[in-house]
Amino acid sequence: MCRNIKPLFNFEPSATDAEIHEAALQFVRKISGSNKPSMRNKDVFDHAVRTIAHAAHDLLVALETTQPPRNREEVAAKARAKSALRFGPKPVAAQ
């Protein structure tokens, strides 16, 4: 899965249209292998982003859960801590 696409379900407040669009854009970039489409493919690329964003919005509205909504700040803090562990300073080998 593309690391830049973040879960958007079960947050309070709900995911914004901008967040859904950004996730759709990242998905289309990933599967097309293109960060920025050529002029020839721009319309098809943009159409795919709009279609996927619409489908994602419909999905997020329809999903149900019994879990309480997650806190965006707590989830972001956990992600930062995990990233710090993964990409933090490497131990120096003894000589």
N, CA, C and O atoms as a MOPAC input file, in Angstrom:
PM7 MOZYME 1SCF
protein

 N      0.84200 1    -1.18000 1     0.00000 1
 C      0.00000 1     0.00000 1     0.00000 1
 C      0.88700 1     1.24300 1     0.00000 1
 O      1.96400 1     1.25500 1     0.59700 1
 N      0.43000 1     2.25400 1    -0.65800 1
 C      1.17200 1     3.50400 1    -0.71500 1
 C      1.23700 1     4.11700 1     0.67800 1
 O      0.20400 1     4.29100 1     1.32500 1
 N      2.41800 1     4.44000 1     1.13900 1
 C      2.58100 1     4.96900 1     2.49300 1
 C      1.93700 1     6.33500 1     2.66700 1
 O      1.61700 1     6.71800 1     3.79200 1
 N      1.74000 1     7.07400 1     1.59400 1
 C      1.16300 1     8.41000 1     1.70400 1
 C     -0.35500 1     8.39200 1     1.84000 1
 O     -0.95300 1     9.41700 1     2.16600 1
 N     -0.98300 1     7.25800 1     1.60000 1
 C     -2.42800 1     7.17100 1     1.75100 1
 C     -2.72200 1     6.77000 1     3.18600 1
 O     -2.32800 1     5.69400 1     3.63400 1
 N     -3.41500 1     7.64000 1     3.90000 1
 C     -3.71700 1     7.41400 1     5.31000 1
 C     -5.15400 1     6.93200 1     5.46000 1
 O     -6.02100 1     7.30400 1     4.66800 1
 N     -5.41400 1     6.09800 1     6.48300 1
 C     -6.80600 1     5.70900 1     6.74300 1
 C     -7.65300 1     6.95600 1     7.01800 1
 O     -7.20700 1     7.87900 1     7.70000 1
 N     -8.87100 1     6.97600 1     6.48200 1
 C     -9.74900 1     8.12600 1     6.62900 1
 C    -11.04600 1     7.79200 1     7.35800 1
 O    -11.85700 1     8.68300 1     7.61000 1
 N    -11.25000 1     6.52900 1     7.69900 1
 C    -12.50600 1     6.11100 1     8.31100 1
 C    -12.47400 1     6.23400 1     9.82800 1
 O    -11.44600 1     6.00800 1    10.46500 1
 N    -13.59400 1     6.58700 1    10.37700 1
 C    -13.86500 1     6.61400 1    11.80900 1
 C    -13.05000 1     7.66000 1    12.55700 1
 O    -12.47900 1     7.38600 1    13.61200 1
 N    -13.00600 1     8.85200 1    11.99600 1
 C    -12.39500 1     9.97900 1    12.68100 1
 C    -13.47400 1    11.00300 1    12.99900 1
 O    -14.48200 1    11.10500 1    12.29900 1
 N    -13.24900 1    11.74200 1    14.04300 1
 C    -14.14100 1    12.84500 1    14.38000 1
 C    -13.29900 1    14.10600 1    14.40900 1
 O    -12.40800 1    14.19500 1    15.25300 1
 N    -13.51700 1    15.07300 1    13.55800 1
 C    -14.54000 1    15.12500 1    12.52200 1
 C    -14.19400 1    14.20800 1    11.34400 1
 O    -13.06000 1    13.75500 1    11.19200 1
 N    -15.19300 1    13.95800 1    10.53500 1
 C    -15.02800 1    13.05300 1     9.38800 1
 C    -13.99500 1    13.59900 1     8.40300 1
 O    -13.63900 1    14.77700 1     8.43300 1
 N    -13.53200 1    12.71500 1     7.54000 1
 C    -12.57300 1    13.11200 1     6.50600 1
 C    -13.18500 1    14.18700 1     5.61800 1
 O    -14.36600 1    14.13500 1     5.27400 1
 N    -12.36900 1    15.14700 1     5.26000 1
 C    -12.83400 1    16.23000 1     4.39100 1
 C    -12.74200 1    15.79400 1     2.93100 1
 O    -12.07100 1    14.81500 1     2.60100 1
 N    -13.42200 1    16.53400 1     2.07200 1
 C    -13.32800 1    16.26400 1     0.63900 1
 C    -11.88600 1    16.41200 1     0.15600 1
 O    -11.44500 1    15.67600 1    -0.72700 1
 N    -11.15700 1    17.35800 1     0.73200 1
 C     -9.75400 1    17.56300 1     0.33900 1
 C     -8.91100 1    16.34400 1     0.71500 1
 O     -8.06300 1    15.91900 1    -0.07100 1
 N     -9.12900 1    15.78000 1     1.89500 1
 C     -8.37400 1    14.59000 1     2.31200 1
 C     -8.68600 1    13.40100 1     1.40700 1
 O     -7.79400 1    12.64000 1     1.03200 1
 N     -9.95500 1    13.25400 1     1.06500 1
 C    -10.35900 1    12.15700 1     0.17800 1
 C     -9.74400 1    12.35200 1    -1.20500 1
 O     -9.26000 1    11.39500 1    -1.80900 1
 N     -9.75900 1    13.58100 1    -1.70700 1
 C     -9.15900 1    13.87200 1    -3.01500 1
 C     -7.66000 1    13.57500 1    -3.00400 1
 O     -7.14000 1    12.99700 1    -3.95800 1
 N     -6.95800 1    13.96500 1    -1.93000 1
 C     -5.51600 1    13.71900 1    -1.84100 1
 C     -5.21200 1    12.22200 1    -1.83300 1
 O     -4.24700 1    11.78000 1    -2.45700 1
 N     -6.03100 1    11.44500 1    -1.13100 1
 C     -5.83600 1     9.99100 1    -1.11300 1
 C     -6.06800 1     9.40600 1    -2.50400 1
 O     -5.32200 1     8.53400 1    -2.94900 1
 N     -7.10400 1     9.88800 1    -3.18400 1
 C     -7.38600 1     9.41700 1    -4.54400 1
 C     -6.24500 1     9.78300 1    -5.48700 1
 O     -5.84100 1     8.97500 1    -6.32400 1
 N     -5.73300 1    10.98800 1    -5.35200 1
 C     -4.61400 1    11.43200 1    -6.18200 1
 C     -3.38400 1    10.55400 1    -5.94700 1
 O     -2.72500 1    10.14900 1    -6.90500 1
 N     -3.07000 1    10.25700 1    -4.69300 1
 C     -1.92200 1     9.39800 1    -4.39100 1
 C     -2.11800 1     8.00500 1    -4.98900 1
 O     -1.17800 1     7.40800 1    -5.51400 1
 N     -3.34300 1     7.49400 1    -4.90300 1
 C     -3.63800 1     6.16900 1    -5.45700 1
 C     -3.42800 1     6.15700 1    -6.97200 1
 O     -2.78600 1     5.25100 1    -7.50500 1
 N     -3.96200 1     7.15000 1    -7.65600 1
 C     -3.81600 1     7.21200 1    -9.12000 1
 C     -2.34600 1     7.39200 1    -9.50600 1
 O     -1.88000 1     6.78800 1   -10.47200 1
 N     -1.62000 1     8.21400 1    -8.76000 1
 C     -0.19000 1     8.36400 1    -9.03200 1
 C      0.53600 1     7.04000 1    -8.88600 1
 O      1.39300 1     6.69500 1    -9.69900 1
 N      0.18600 1     6.30400 1    -7.84500 1
 C      0.86300 1     5.02400 1    -7.58000 1
 C      0.59000 1     4.02300 1    -8.70000 1
 O      1.52000 1     3.42200 1    -9.23800 1
 N     -0.67500 1     3.84500 1    -9.04700 1
 C     -0.97600 1     2.79800 1   -10.03100 1
 C     -0.60600 1     3.20000 1   -11.45400 1
 O     -0.36500 1     2.33900 1   -12.30100 1
 N     -0.56100 1     4.52600 1   -11.72500 1
 C     -0.18400 1     4.94700 1   -13.07300 1
 C      1.33400 1     5.04300 1   -13.22100 1
 O      1.86000 1     5.03500 1   -14.33300 1
 N      2.03100 1     5.13300 1   -12.08400 1
 C      3.47900 1     5.28400 1   -12.13900 1
 C      3.90100 1     6.67500 1   -12.56100 1
 O      5.04200 1     6.89000 1   -12.96900 1
 N      2.97300 1     7.62300 1   -12.46300 1
 C      3.26000 1     8.97600 1   -12.91500 1
 C      2.85800 1     9.97900 1   -11.83800 1
 O      1.71500 1     9.99200 1   -11.38200 1
 N      3.80300 1    10.80900 1   -11.44200 1
 C      3.50600 1    11.83500 1   -10.46000 1
 C      2.71600 1    12.97600 1   -11.08700 1
 O      1.82400 1    13.55100 1   -10.46300 1
 N      3.06000 1    13.29100 1   -12.33400 1
 C      2.35600 1    14.32300 1   -13.08400 1
 C      2.15000 1    13.78900 1   -14.49600 1
 O      3.12000 1    13.48800 1   -15.19200 1
 N      0.89700 1    13.66800 1   -14.92500 1
 C      0.66100 1    13.09100 1   -16.25900 1
 C      1.06700 1    14.03900 1   -17.37400 1
 O      1.15400 1    15.25300 1   -17.18600 1
 N      1.31200 1    13.46000 1   -18.53000 1
 C      1.58600 1    14.27900 1   -19.70600 1
 C      0.30300 1    15.01600 1   -20.08600 1
 O     -0.78100 1    14.64000 1   -19.64200 1
 N      0.41600 1    16.04200 1   -20.88900 1
 C     -0.76300 1    16.78700 1   -21.34100 1
 C     -1.73900 1    15.84400 1   -22.05400 1
 O     -2.95500 1    16.01400 1   -21.96400 1
 N     -1.20600 1    14.87600 1   -22.74400 1
 C     -2.03200 1    13.92300 1   -23.48600 1
 C     -2.89400 1    13.08600 1   -22.53900 1
 O     -4.01600 1    12.72000 1   -22.88900 1
 N     -2.37900 1    12.78000 1   -21.34100 1
 C     -3.09100 1    11.92400 1   -20.39800 1
 C     -3.75600 1    12.67400 1   -19.25000 1
 O     -4.36400 1    12.05400 1   -18.37800 1
 N     -3.64800 1    14.00300 1   -19.23900 1
 C     -4.15900 1    14.78000 1   -18.11300 1
 C     -5.65000 1    14.57400 1   -17.88200 1
 O     -6.06500 1    14.39800 1   -16.73700 1
 N     -6.46000 1    14.59000 1   -18.91600 1
 C     -7.90700 1    14.43600 1   -18.74300 1
 C     -8.26300 1    13.07300 1   -18.16700 1
 O     -9.11000 1    12.96600 1   -17.28000 1
 N     -7.61600 1    12.03900 1   -18.67300 1
 C     -7.88000 1    10.68300 1   -18.17600 1
 C     -7.42500 1    10.55700 1   -16.72500 1
 O     -8.12100 1     9.95800 1   -15.90500 1
 N     -6.27300 1    11.11200 1   -16.40800 1
 C     -5.72400 1    11.09600 1   -15.05500 1
 C     -6.68100 1    11.80900 1   -14.08800 1
 O     -7.02300 1    11.26800 1   -13.03600 1
 N     -7.10700 1    13.02100 1   -14.45100 1
 C     -8.01800 1    13.79700 1   -13.59800 1
 C     -9.36500 1    13.10400 1   -13.43300 1
 O     -9.95100 1    13.12800 1   -12.35100 1
 N     -9.85000 1    12.49100 1   -14.49700 1
 C    -11.11800 1    11.74700 1   -14.42000 1
 C    -10.98100 1    10.58000 1   -13.43900 1
 O    -11.88900 1    10.32400 1   -12.64700 1
 N     -9.86100 1     9.88200 1   -13.49100 1
 C     -9.63700 1     8.76300 1   -12.57400 1
 C     -9.60700 1     9.24600 1   -11.12500 1
 O    -10.17400 1     8.59800 1   -10.24500 1
 N     -8.95700 1    10.36900 1   -10.87300 1
 C     -8.89600 1    10.92100 1    -9.51300 1
 C    -10.31000 1    11.25500 1    -9.02900 1
 O    -10.67800 1    10.90900 1    -7.90700 1
 N    -11.10100 1    11.92600 1    -9.87200 1
 C    -12.47700 1    12.28400 1    -9.47500 1
 C    -13.32000 1    11.04000 1    -9.22200 1
 O    -14.07100 1    10.99000 1    -8.24800 1
 N    -13.20500 1    10.04700 1   -10.07700 1
 C    -13.99200 1     8.82300 1    -9.93000 1
 C    -13.62900 1     8.08400 1    -8.65000 1
 O    -14.51100 1     7.63100 1    -7.92100 1
 N    -12.34900 1     7.96300 1    -8.37700 1
 C    -11.89800 1     7.25900 1    -7.17300 1
 C    -12.26600 1     8.05100 1    -5.92000 1
 O    -12.65100 1     7.45900 1    -4.91200 1
 N    -12.15600 1     9.37100 1    -5.96900 1
 C    -12.54300 1    10.19900 1    -4.82800 1
 C    -14.03200 1    10.03400 1    -4.53500 1
 O    -14.43200 1     9.93600 1    -3.37500 1
 N    -14.84400 1    10.00500 1    -5.57400 1
 C    -16.28400 1     9.81600 1    -5.39600 1
 C    -16.58000 1     8.44400 1    -4.78000 1
 O    -17.39100 1     8.33600 1    -3.86100 1
 N    -15.92900 1     7.41300 1    -5.28000 1
 C    -16.12900 1     6.06200 1    -4.74700 1
 C    -15.64900 1     5.97800 1    -3.29800 1
 O    -16.29500 1     5.33800 1    -2.46900 1
 N    -14.52700 1     6.61700 1    -2.99100 1
 C    -14.00900 1     6.61400 1    -1.62100 1
 C    -14.97000 1     7.33200 1    -0.68100 1
 O    -15.21000 1     6.86800 1     0.43300 1
 N    -15.52000 1     8.46300 1    -1.12400 1
 C    -16.48700 1     9.19700 1    -0.31500 1
 C    -17.70400 1     8.32500 1    -0.02800 1
 O    -18.15700 1     8.24600 1     1.11400 1
 N    -18.23600 1     7.66400 1    -1.06600 1
 C    -19.38400 1     6.77100 1    -0.88300 1
 C    -19.06500 1     5.65400 1     0.10900 1
 O    -19.89700 1     5.30000 1     0.94400 1
 N    -17.86600 1     5.10900 1     0.01400 1
 C    -17.44700 1     4.04900 1     0.92700 1
 C    -17.40600 1     4.55600 1     2.35800 1
 O    -17.95100 1     3.91600 1     3.25800 1
 N    -16.77200 1     5.69200 1     2.57800 1
 C    -16.63700 1     6.22800 1     3.93700 1
 C    -17.99200 1     6.56000 1     4.55700 1
 O    -18.17500 1     6.39800 1     5.76300 1
 N    -18.93700 1     7.01900 1     3.75000 1
 C    -20.27900 1     7.32100 1     4.25000 1
 C    -21.02500 1     6.04000 1     4.61400 1
 O    -21.78800 1     6.01900 1     5.58100 1
 N    -20.81100 1     4.97800 1     3.85000 1
 C    -21.55800 1     3.74300 1     4.04400 1
 C    -20.98900 1     2.82400 1     5.12800 1
 O    -21.72100 1     2.01500 1     5.69800 1
 N    -19.69400 1     2.94200 1     5.41600 1
 C    -19.08500 1     2.06100 1     6.41200 1
 C    -19.68700 1     2.29800 1     7.79100 1
 O    -20.03400 1     3.42500 1     8.14600 1
 N    -19.80500 1     1.22200 1     8.56100 1
 C    -20.32900 1     1.29500 1     9.92200 1
 C    -19.33300 1     0.65800 1    10.87800 1
 O    -18.57100 1    -0.23000 1    10.49700 1
 N    -19.34700 1     1.12000 1    12.12700 1
 C    -18.48200 1     0.54700 1    13.14700 1
 C    -19.12000 1     0.74700 1    14.51600 1
 O    -19.93000 1     1.65300 1    14.71600 1
 N    -18.74100 1    -0.11000 1    15.44700 1
 C    -19.18500 1     0.05900 1    16.82900 1
 C    -18.08600 1     0.71400 1    17.66400 1
 O    -18.29200 1     1.01100 1    18.84100 1
 N    -16.93100 1     0.93700 1    17.06300 1
 C    -15.80100 1     1.54800 1    17.76100 1
 C    -16.00900 1     3.05700 1    17.88000 1
 O    -16.61500 1     3.67300 1    17.00400 1
 N    -15.51100 1     3.64400 1    18.95500 1
 C    -15.61400 1     5.10500 1    19.07000 1
 C    -14.70300 1     5.76600 1    18.03500 1
 O    -13.70500 1     5.18000 1    17.61500 1
 N    -15.04800 1     6.98100 1    17.62900 1
 C    -14.20000 1     7.68200 1    16.64800 1
 C    -12.78500 1     7.87700 1    17.17300 1
 O    -12.56800 1     8.09200 1    18.36500 1
 N    -11.83100 1     7.79700 1    16.25600 1
 C    -10.42500 1     7.99400 1    16.61500 1
 C    -10.10000 1     9.47600 1    16.63100 1
 O    -10.74000 1    10.28300 1    15.95600 1
 N     -9.09100 1     9.81200 1    17.41600 1
 C     -8.61800 1    11.18400 1    17.53400 1
 C     -7.45900 1    11.37800 1    16.56100 1
 O     -6.47000 1    10.64600 1    16.61200 1
 N     -7.58200 1    12.35500 1    15.68500 1
 C     -6.55300 1    12.59900 1    14.66000 1
 C     -5.18700 1    12.89600 1    15.26600 1
 O     -4.16600 1    12.42500 1    14.76400 1
 N     -5.16700 1    13.66800 1    16.33300 1
 C     -3.89200 1    14.02700 1    16.94700 1
 C     -3.19900 1    12.80900 1    17.56100 1
 O     -1.97900 1    12.67700 1    17.46200 1
 N     -3.96500 1    11.92400 1    18.19000 1
 C     -3.37500 1    10.71400 1    18.76900 1
 C     -2.81300 1     9.81100 1    17.68400 1
 O     -1.71700 1     9.27000 1    17.83200 1
 N     -3.55100 1     9.64500 1    16.60200 1
 C     -3.08900 1     8.80000 1    15.49100 1
 C     -1.83200 1     9.40600 1    14.87000 1
 O     -0.89300 1     8.67800 1    14.54900 1
 N     -1.80100 1    10.72600 1    14.69700 1
 C     -0.62300 1    11.38900 1    14.11900 1
 C      0.58100 1    11.24500 1    15.04400 1
 O      1.69800 1    11.02900 1    14.57300 1
 N      0.36600 1    11.36200 1    16.36300 1
 C      1.47100 1    11.21300 1    17.31500 1
 C      2.04500 1     9.80200 1    17.26900 1
 O      3.26300 1     9.62800 1    17.32400 1
 N      1.18500 1     8.79600 1    17.16900 1
 C      1.65000 1     7.40500 1    17.07500 1
 C      2.45900 1     7.20800 1    15.79100 1
 O      3.48900 1     6.53400 1    15.80000 1
 N      1.99200 1     7.79300 1    14.69700 1
 C      2.70400 1     7.66800 1    13.42000 1
 C      4.08000 1     8.33800 1    13.49300 1
 O      5.05800 1     7.80700 1    12.96700 1
 N      4.15400 1     9.49700 1    14.14000 1
 C      5.44400 1    10.18100 1    14.28500 1
 C      6.40400 1     9.34700 1    15.13600 1
 O      7.59000 1     9.24600 1    14.82400 1
 N      5.88300 1     8.75100 1    16.21400 1
 C      6.72400 1     7.92200 1    17.08500 1
 C      7.22700 1     6.69000 1    16.32300 1
 O      8.39100 1     6.31000 1    16.45300 1
 N      6.36400 1     6.08100 1    15.54500 1
 C      6.76000 1     4.90300 1    14.76100 1
 C      7.81700 1     5.28400 1    13.72400 1
 O      8.77400 1     4.54200 1    13.50200 1
 N      7.63800 1     6.43900 1    13.09500 1
 C      8.60400 1     6.91000 1    12.10700 1
 C      9.95200 1     7.20500 1    12.75300 1
 O     10.99900 1     6.90700 1    12.17900 1
 N      9.92400 1     7.78900 1    13.94400 1
 C     11.17800 1     8.10100 1    14.64600 1
 C     11.93900 1     6.82800 1    14.97000 1
 O     13.16600 1     6.79300 1    14.87800 1
 N     11.21300 1     5.77800 1    15.35000 1
 C     11.86900 1     4.49700 1    15.62100 1
 C     12.46700 1     3.90000 1    14.34800 1
 O     13.56700 1     3.34600 1    14.36000 1
 N     11.73200 1     4.02300 1    13.27300 1
 C     12.16200 1     3.42200 1    12.00800 1
 C     13.32800 1     4.18200 1    11.37800 1
 O     14.26900 1     3.57300 1    10.86800 1
 N     13.26200 1     5.51200 1    11.41500 1
 C     14.25200 1     6.32000 1    10.70200 1
 C     15.18900 1     7.08000 1    11.63500 1
 O     15.96400 1     7.92300 1    11.18200 1
 N     15.12400 1     6.79000 1    12.92700 1
 C     15.97100 1     7.48700 1    13.90000 1
 C     17.42800 1     7.18900 1    13.68400 1
 O     17.78800 1     6.44500 1    12.77200 1
 N     18.28400 1     7.77000 1    14.52700 1
 C     19.73300 1     7.55200 1    14.36700 1
 C     20.09800 1     6.07600 1    14.54300 1
 O     19.55100 1     5.37700 1    15.39600 1
 N     21.01400 1     5.63600 1    13.72900 1
 C     21.48900 1     4.24200 1    13.80000 1
 C     22.59700 1     4.15000 1    14.83200 1
 O     23.42300 1     5.05600 1    14.93700 1
 N     22.62400 1     3.05000 1    15.60700 1
 C     23.70700 1     2.89800 1    16.59500 1
 C     25.05900 1     2.72900 1    15.89200 1
 O     25.15800 1     2.12100 1    14.82600 1
 N     26.06900 1     3.27500 1    16.51200 1
 C     27.42000 1     3.19200 1    15.97200 1
 C     28.01000 1     1.85700 1    16.41700 1
 O     27.94100 1     1.50100 1    17.59400 1
 N     28.58900 1     1.12700 1    15.47100 1
 C     29.19100 1    -0.18600 1    15.78900 1
 C     30.46400 1     0.00800 1    16.58100 1
 O     31.23100 1     0.93900 1    16.33500 1
 N     30.68600 1    -0.89700 1    17.55200 1
 C     31.90800 1    -0.85100 1    18.36200 1
 C     33.10900 1    -1.24200 1    17.49700 1
 O     33.00400 1    -2.10000 1    16.62100 1
 N     34.24400 1    -0.60100 1    17.75800 1
 C     35.42900 1    -0.90100 1    16.94600 1
 C     36.42200 1    -1.71200 1    17.68700 1
 O     37.47400 1    -2.04800 1    17.14300 1

